Amino acid sequence: MSKLLATKPIATLLQEAQETGEHSLKRALGPINLLTLGIGAIIGAGIFVITGQAAAQFAGPAILFSFILAGIACAFAGLCYAEFASLIPIAGSAYTYSYATLGELVAWIIGWDLILEYAFGAATVAVGWSGHLRAFLQDIGLGLPPMPRSDFILFGLHIHLTYDYVGFLVIAAITTILVIGIKESADFTTAIVILKVAVVCLFIGMAGAFLFAHHGQPNYWHPFIPPNTGENGHFGWSGVLRGAGVVFFAYIGFDAVSTAAQEAKNPKKDMPFGILGSLVICTLLYILVSGLLTHMVPYQQLNVPDPVVVGIRVTGHLWATFLVELGAIAGLATVMLVMLLGQSRVFYSMSKDGLLWPWASKIHPRFRTPYISSMVVGFFVAILATLVPLSVLDEMTSVGTLLAFVLVSAGVWVMRRKHPELNRPFKTPWVPVVPILAILFSSALIIGLSPMTQARLVVWLIIGLAIYFGYGRKHSKVQHELANSAQRAPARSMAD
């Protein structure tokens, strides 16, 4: 059992963080790039898609409380991420942090979990992007061919599939950008982030002005917390908790910043700025948007792919509707980019440690990106976006993220006890209180998700463990080093 919990030496991680040359990742990201990467990932499907669906299905206008609960959980976890990202500035995010503190088996679990988070996250956004594009084209009198459908019987079950070819194509395009280079990807993200933040502020400004001019009418905040339907998680306070677990998807992104640590110019200083800065900005925007949206539109009408567009239509300004739709289409593209970037960097780190196949860590000699990993990930995510329903994708992303937060927060606490002497450019305040609160809040949100989502997580982890014991453990560099050390020890003893 001790071998399964073997940790990767801090000295080795810090040495890897200093690697340069054509076989290493390129350090090209400054503080603004990291901040916009975070905002680019956070502001997307959560605010443009999931907000309305969570209000309509689980929390009603009290989705505002759901966002606050999810934001508090993220704030505690974000402080823990900021400490690790400045201390160990290397690709891999929570996987790397867990390897240094909780051991190889836990690191594998969290790495496999991150693959779930980023793959399903990117697929979720691709489905939302497809819905927004179709709505926009219909508004201007154009239309796309309908999505192909098929029905068949499998093991006695009637299966109905819809093939979202638009989601497939947009993932393919984003993957191409990621293969070309990290700086190009970051510059693309920065430009689009400026546009979509402007669009979100436009909605807040116009909705606020409309309500002010009409003396706060219409007002659909009554009842603010709709009574529970008798089913756990459907309105009432249990619905607020369920809604928090679902809209938690809206916050993932600040943790994706940490996967780019090995490509940051000054990670010890800039990683905390990118992680915490993007989290604060987006939390404020989410609370404002969700509050205004449910005030102006009955929550029952928000279970659509483009709820913010529905809200802006209430103001009667058609030109603003087009701007919001364009901002959503552009903004969702950056979320896919950051999710796919995070996925390929986790693959890269796990492969470098020997836990995944060597092709996943191959670096393109010209672009200096993990190009094979990016292409494989892109293809897998494109298939998910084509076949899997949005309701399944978003909850799977949330549960994967929450589990990552639990383990990272525990890792900060363990690292403080095992290595108090390390220089920490950023220190999480009030340890162990903050890590404990992060663990409790994240665990509560996991419990609030549907039992089916929890069951899918267990199945995903079982598949991952099969790969680890079938391949990863046998090829692990840490395990090989332990075996070599054990062989050298008797030799030294005989020499003595």
C-alpha positions in Angstrom: 0.0 0.0 0.0 2.9 2.4 0.8 4.0 2.1 -2.9 0.6 3.2 -4.1 0.8 6.3 -1.9 4.4 7.1 -2.9 4.8 10.9 -3.5 6.7 12.6 -6.3 9.6 14.5 -4.7 9.2 18.3 -4.5 12.7 18.8 -5.8 11.8 16.8 -9.0 8.7 18.9 -9.6 10.6 22.1 -9.1 13.3 20.9 -11.5 10.7 20.0 -14.2 9.2 23.5 -13.7 12.6 25.0 -14.9 12.9 22.9 -18.0 13.5 24.8 -21.3 14.1 23.8 -24.9 12.2 22.4 -27.9 11.0 19.4 -25.9 9.4 21.6 -23.2 6.3 23.8 -23.1 6.9 27.4 -24.1 6.7 30.1 -21.4 4.7 32.8 -23.2 1.9 33.9 -20.9 1.8 37.1 -18.8 -0.6 38.1 -16.0 -3.2 39.6 -18.3 -3.1 36.4 -20.4 -3.7 34.3 -17.3 -6.5 36.5 -16.1 -8.3 36.4 -19.4 -7.7 32.6 -19.6 -9.6 32.4 -16.3 -12.4 34.7 -17.3 -12.5 33.1 -20.8 -13.2 29.7 -19.2 -15.6 30.9 -16.4 -17.8 33.3 -18.4 -19.4 31.0 -20.9 -21.9 28.2 -20.8 -22.6 28.8 -17.1 -23.9 32.3 -17.6 -25.2 32.0 -21.1 -26.8 28.5 -20.8 -26.8 26.8 -17.4 -28.2 29.8 -15.4 -31.6 29.5 -17.0 -31.8 25.8 -17.0 -30.9 25.5 -13.3 -33.4 28.2 -12.4 -36.2 26.5 -14.4 -35.5 23.0 -13.1 -34.2 23.3 -9.5 -34.1 26.7 -7.8 -36.3 29.3 -9.4 -35.3 32.9 -8.6 -33.3 31.5 -5.7 -30.7 30.5 -8.2 -29.1 33.7 -6.9 -28.5 31.9 -3.6 -27.2 28.9 -5.6 -24.6 31.1 -7.2 -23.6 32.6 -3.9 -23.1 29.1 -2.4 -21.1 27.9 -5.3 -19.0 31.1 -5.3 -18.2 30.6 -1.6 -17.0 27.0 -2.3 -14.9 28.3 -5.2 -13.4 31.1 -3.1 -12.1 28.6 -0.5 -10.8 26.2 -3.2 -9.4 29.1 -5.2 -7.2 30.1 -2.3 -5.8 26.6 -2.1 -5.2 26.4 -5.8 -3.4 29.8 -5.7 -0.9 28.5 -3.1 -0.1 25.3 -5.1 0.1 27.1 -8.4 2.7 29.5 -7.1 4.6 26.8 -5.2 4.7 24.2 -7.9 4.3 26.1 -11.2 4.0 23.0 -13.5 1.4 21.7 -15.9 -1.1 19.2 -14.5 -3.0 21.3 -11.9 -4.6 19.3 -9.2 -3.1 16.1 -10.5 0.5 17.4 -9.9 -0.4 18.9 -6.5 -1.9 15.6 -5.3 1.1 13.6 -6.5 3.4 15.8 -4.3 1.2 15.5 -1.2 -1.3 12.6 -1.2 0.5 10.0 -3.3 0.4 8.3 -6.7 -2.9 6.5 -6.4 -4.7 9.7 -5.3 -2.9 11.6 -8.0 -4.1 9.1 -10.6 -7.7 9.4 -9.3 -7.6 13.2 -9.5 -5.9 13.2 -12.9 -8.5 10.8 -14.3 -11.2 13.0 -12.6 -9.7 16.1 -14.3 -10.0 14.4 -17.6 -13.7 13.9 -16.8 -14.0 17.6 -15.8 -12.4 19.1 -18.9 -13.7 16.7 -21.5 -17.3 16.9 -20.4 -16.9 20.6 -19.7 -15.8 21.3 -23.3 -18.5 19.0 -24.7 -21.1 20.8 -22.6 -20.1 24.2 -24.0 -20.0 22.8 -27.5 -23.7 21.8 -27.2 -24.5 25.3 -25.8 -22.6 27.0 -28.6 -24.5 24.9 -31.2 -27.8 26.0 -29.6 -26.8 29.7 -29.6 -25.7 29.6 -33.3 -28.9 28.0 -34.4 -31.0 30.5 -32.5 -29.0 33.4 -34.0 -29.2 32.1 -37.5 -33.0 31.7 -37.2 -33.3 35.3 -35.9 -31.7 36.6 -39.1 -33.7 34.4 -41.4 -31.2 31.7 -42.0 -31.1 28.1 -40.8 -28.9 25.1 -40.5 -30.0 21.6 -41.6 -31.7 19.7 -38.8 -29.6 17.5 -36.6 -29.8 13.8 -37.7 -31.7 11.5 -35.3 -31.8 7.7 -34.9 -33.8 5.3 -32.7 -32.8 1.8 -31.9 -33.2 -0.9 -29.2 -30.2 -1.8 -27.1 -30.5 -4.5 -24.3 -34.2 -4.1 -24.4 -34.0 -0.3 -23.9 -35.2 2.2 -26.5 -32.3 4.5 -27.4 -32.9 7.9 -29.0 -29.9 9.7 -30.4 -29.5 13.2 -31.8 -26.3 13.9 -33.7 -25.1 17.5 -33.1 -22.7 17.9 -36.0 -22.2 21.6 -35.2 -20.8 20.8 -31.8 -18.4 18.3 -33.5 -17.2 20.9 -36.0 -16.5 23.7 -33.5 -14.5 21.3 -31.3 -12.4 20.4 -34.4 -11.7 24.1 -35.1 -10.7 24.9 -31.5 -8.4 21.9 -31.4 -6.6 23.2 -34.5 -6.0 26.6 -32.8 -4.6 24.8 -29.7 -2.2 22.7 -31.8 -0.8 25.8 -33.5 0.4 27.4 -30.3 -0.3 28.5 -26.7 0.5 32.2 -27.4 -1.9 32.3 -30.4 -4.5 30.5 -28.3 -4.1 33.1 -25.4 -4.2 36.1 -27.8 -7.4 34.7 -29.3 -8.9 34.2 -25.8 -7.9 37.8 -24.7 -9.7 39.4 -27.7 -12.9 37.4 -27.3 -12.9 37.9 -23.5 -13.0 41.7 -24.0 -16.0 41.2 -26.3 -18.0 38.9 -24.1 -17.4 40.8 -20.9 -18.7 43.9 -22.8 -21.8 41.9 -23.8 -22.5 40.7 -20.2 -22.1 44.3 -19.0 -24.5 45.4 -21.8 -27.1 43.0 -20.5 -26.7 44.1 -16.9 -26.9 47.8 -17.9 -29.9 47.5 -20.2 -31.8 45.2 -17.9 -31.1 47.4 -14.9 -32.1 50.6 -16.9 -35.3 48.9 -18.1 -36.4 47.8 -14.6 -35.6 51.3 -13.2 -37.6 53.0 -16.0 -40.6 50.7 -15.3 -40.5 51.0 -11.5 -39.1 47.4 -11.0 -41.7 45.8 -13.3 -42.0 43.0 -14.4 -41.1 41.3 -11.1 -41.1 37.5 -11.1 -39.3 37.1 -7.8 -42.5 36.0 -6.0 -42.1 33.4 -4.6 -38.4 33.9 -4.5 -37.9 30.3 -3.3 -40.6 28.2 -5.0 -42.1 25.5 -2.7 -40.6 22.0 -3.0 -42.5 19.7 -5.4 -42.1 16.8 -3.0 -39.0 15.5 -4.8 -35.6 16.2 -3.3 -33.7 18.8 -5.3 -36.7 20.3 -7.1 -37.2 23.7 -5.6 -37.3 24.7 -2.0 -33.9 24.8 -0.1 -33.0 21.4 -1.4 -33.4 22.8 -4.9 -31.1 25.7 -4.0 -28.4 23.2 -3.0 -29.0 21.1 -6.2 -28.9 24.3 -8.2 -25.6 25.2 -6.6 -24.1 21.9 -7.6 -25.3 22.4 -11.2 -24.3 26.0 -11.6 -20.9 25.1 -10.1 -20.2 24.3 -13.7 -20.3 28.0 -14.3 -17.3 28.5 -12.1 -14.8 26.0 -13.5 -12.1 27.8 -15.3 -10.1 29.4 -12.6 -8.7 25.9 -11.9 -7.9 25.6 -15.6 -5.5 28.5 -15.3 -3.3 26.4 -13.1 -2.9 23.9 -15.9 -1.0 26.6 -17.8 1.5 27.3 -15.0 4.4 25.8 -16.9 3.7 28.2 -19.8 3.6 31.3 -17.6 6.5 33.8 -17.7 6.4 34.5 -14.0 4.1 31.8 -12.4 5.0 32.4 -8.8 3.6 36.0 -9.0 1.1 35.8 -11.8 -0.7 32.5 -11.1 -2.5 33.7 -7.9 -3.5 36.9 -9.8 -5.0 35.0 -12.7 -6.8 32.4 -10.5 -8.3 34.7 -7.8 -8.8 37.8 -10.1 -10.9 35.9 -12.6 -12.9 34.2 -9.8 -13.8 37.6 -8.1 -14.7 39.3 -11.4 -16.9 36.5 -12.6 -18.7 35.9 -9.3 -19.9 39.5 -9.3 -21.1 39.3 -12.9 -22.9 36.0 -12.3 -24.9 37.3 -9.3 -26.0 40.4 -11.2 -27.0 38.5 -14.3 -28.9 35.7 -12.5 -30.8 38.3 -10.3 -31.8 40.5 -13.2 -32.8 37.5 -15.5 -35.1 35.9 -13.0 -36.6 39.3 -12.1 -37.6 40.0 -15.7 -38.6 36.5 -17.0 -40.6 33.8 -15.3 -38.1 31.1 -14.3 -40.3 28.4 -15.9 -39.5 30.0 -19.3 -35.7 29.9 -18.9 -35.2 26.2 -19.7 -33.8 27.1 -23.2 -30.3 27.1 -24.8 -30.2 30.9 -24.8 -31.8 32.3 -21.6 -29.9 35.6 -21.6 -31.2 36.3 -25.1 -34.7 35.7 -23.8 -34.0 38.2 -21.0 -32.7 40.9 -23.3 -35.8 40.6 -25.6 -37.9 41.8 -22.7 -36.3 45.2 -23.0 -37.5 45.5 -26.6 -34.2 46.3 -28.1 -33.7 44.0 -31.1 -30.2 45.3 -31.8 -29.1 44.3 -28.3 -30.5 40.8 -28.8 -28.1 40.4 -31.8 -25.2 41.7 -29.8 -25.9 39.3 -26.9 -26.2 36.4 -29.3 -22.9 37.2 -31.0 -21.2 37.7 -27.7 -22.4 34.3 -26.4 -21.3 32.6 -29.6 -17.9 34.1 -29.4 -17.6 33.7 -25.6 -18.5 30.1 -25.6 -15.6 29.4 -28.0 -13.0 30.6 -25.5 -14.5 28.3 -22.8 -14.0 25.3 -25.1 -10.5 26.5 -25.8 -9.5 26.7 -22.2 -11.2 23.4 -21.3 -9.4 21.6 -24.1 -6.1 23.3 -23.2 -6.5 22.0 -19.6 -7.3 18.5 -20.7 -4.3 18.1 -23.0 -2.0 19.6 -20.3 -3.2 17.0 -17.7 -2.6 14.3 -20.3 0.9 15.7 -20.9 1.8 15.7 -17.2 0.5 12.2 -16.5 2.4 10.9 -19.6 5.6 12.6 -18.4 5.3 10.6 -15.2 4.8 7.3 -17.0 1.2 6.9 -16.0 -0.2 7.3 -19.5 1.2 6.4 -22.9 4.3 8.2 -24.3 2.4 9.8 -27.2 0.5 12.0 -24.8 3.6 14.0 -23.9 5.1 14.4 -27.3 5.8 18.1 -28.1 5.6 19.5 -31.6 9.1 20.8 -32.5 7.8 24.0 -34.1 4.6 24.8 -32.2 5.9 23.6 -28.8 2.5 22.2 -27.9 1.4 18.6 -27.0 -0.1 18.2 -30.4 -1.0 14.5 -30.4 -2.6 14.8 -27.0 -4.6 17.8 -28.2 -5.8 16.0 -31.3 -6.9 12.8 -29.4 -8.6 14.9 -26.7 -10.3 17.0 -29.4 -11.7 13.9 -31.2 -13.0 12.3 -28.0 -14.7 15.6 -26.9 -16.2 16.1 -30.3 -17.9 12.7 -30.1 -19.3 13.5 -26.6 -20.6 16.8 -27.9 -22.3 15.0 -30.8 -24.1 12.3 -28.8 -24.5 13.1 -25.1 -27.4 15.4 -23.8 -26.6 18.7 -22.2 -28.2 17.7 -18.8 -25.8 14.8 -18.4 -22.8 16.7 -19.6 -23.1 19.7 -17.2 -23.6 17.6 -14.0 -20.7 15.3 -14.9 -18.5 18.3 -15.3 -19.6 19.7 -11.9 -19.1 16.5 -10.0 -15.6 16.1 -11.5 -14.6 19.6 -10.6 -15.9 19.3 -7.0 -13.9 16.1 -6.4 -10.8 17.9 -7.6 -11.5 20.8 -5.2 -11.8 18.4 -2.3 -8.4 16.7 -3.0 -6.5 20.0 -3.7 -7.8 21.5 -0.5 -6.7 18.4 1.4 -3.3 18.6 -0.3 -2.6 22.1 0.9 -3.2 21.1 4.5 -1.0 18.0 4.1 1.8 20.0 2.4 1.8 22.6 5.2 2.4 19.8 7.7 4.9 17.8 5.7 6.9 20.7 4.2 6.5 23.8 6.3 9.9 25.0 5.2 9.1 25.5 1.6 9.0 29.1 0.2 5.4 29.9 -0.7 5.0 33.0 -2.8 1.3 32.9 -2.0 0.0 31.5 1.2 -3.6 30.3 1.8 -4.8 32.2 4.9 -6.2 30.4 8.0 -4.9 26.9 7.3 -6.4 24.4 8.1 -9.8 26.4 8.4 -9.9 27.4 4.7 -9.1 23.9 3.3 -11.6 22.3 5.7 -14.3 24.7 4.6 -13.4 24.1 1.0 -13.7 20.3 1.5 -17.1 20.7 3.4 -18.7 23.0 0.9 -17.5 21.0 -2.2 -18.7 17.7 -0.6 -22.1 19.2 0.2 -22.5 20.2 -3.4 -21.5 16.7 -4.6 -24.2 15.3 -2.3 -26.7 17.8 -3.8 -26.2 16.4 -7.3 -28.4 13.6 -8.6 -27.7 10.0 -7.5 -27.3 9.0 -11.2 -24.5 11.6 -11.6 -22.8 10.2 -8.5 -23.1 6.7 -9.9 -21.6 7.8 -13.2 -18.6 9.3 -11.3 -18.0 5.9 -9.6 -18.1 4.1 -12.9 -15.7 6.6 -14.5 -13.3 6.1 -11.5 -13.5 2.3 -11.8 -12.5 2.5 -15.5 -9.6 4.8 -14.5 -8.4 2.4 -11.8 -8.4 -0.4 -14.3 -6.1 1.6 -16.6 -3.9 2.5 -13.7 -3.3 -1.0 -12.5 -3.2 -2.4 -16.0 -0.7 0.2 -17.4 0.1 3.2 -15.2 1.6 1.5 -12.2 3.9 -0.7 -14.3 5.3 2.3 -16.2 5.3 4.8 -13.3 8.7 6.7 -13.1 8.2 7.1 -9.3 7.6 3.4 -8.9 10.7 2.6 -11.0 12.7 4.9 -8.8 11.4 3.2 -5.6 12.3 -0.2 -7.1 15.8 1.0 -8.0 16.3 2.5 -4.5 15.3 -0.8 -2.9 17.8 -2.7 -5.1 20.6 -0.2 -4.2 19.9 -0.4 -0.5 21.1 -4.1 -0.1 24.1 -3.4 -2.2 25.2 -0.6 0.1 24.5 -2.7 3.1 26.8 -5.5 1.8 29.5 -3.0 1.0 29.4 -1.7 4.5 
